[in-house]
Structures are given as structure tokens and as C-alpha cells.
Amino acid sequence: FITILGGNGAGKSTLFNTIAGTLSLTSGTIRILGEDLTKFSPEKRAKYLSRVFQDPKMGTAPRMTVAENLLIAKFRGEKRGLLPRRLTSYK
């Protein structure tokens, strides 16, 4: 775990949003295990990073239960979409 501390306006949210990919870098790089994080796909980025928001409804599906939201983490980092083997039963 890494902890980032700082006062209001210190740039903590900007740092985390840049690491998470919701903000683009204006210069420099962010590296994880020697690899440039800015070149990671969202799926690969999710294998290394997770976020906890101050607002409990941010980053969740508010109409789902806490347990249902936590189950989403089971597939974190995997590409979403239909798999060919799932389509075979519909042919």
C-alpha cells in the first residue's frame, strides 16, 4: 500500500486521477514495474490499481447492493464483452 497525504489543493486528487487515467499527463511519465502506465489499456491498468472514493456512491453502481458492487471486483482487469463460447448456444 502507498499512502499520499497533503492539505487541500495539494494535488492529491490530480495525482490519483492521472494515475487512474481519467486525466492526461502534460509531461513526464508514470511507471509501474518499469512500464509506462500511460500506455496501459484500461484492463491492464485495473490489474494494478483500485480506488476508494470519498463519496460512497462514486465508483459504484448506486442501485446495486454493497455485495453486488464487490462482486464486480471479481472480474476487475478482464476485458468485457461476449465470448465466442457463450454464443455457441444461440446458433
Buried (B, 14 or more C-beta within 10 A) or exposed (E): EEEEEEEEEEEEBEBBEBBBBEEEEEEEEBEBEEEEBBEBEEEBBBEEBEEEEEEEEEEBEEEEEEEEBEEEEEEEBEEEEEEEEEEEEEE
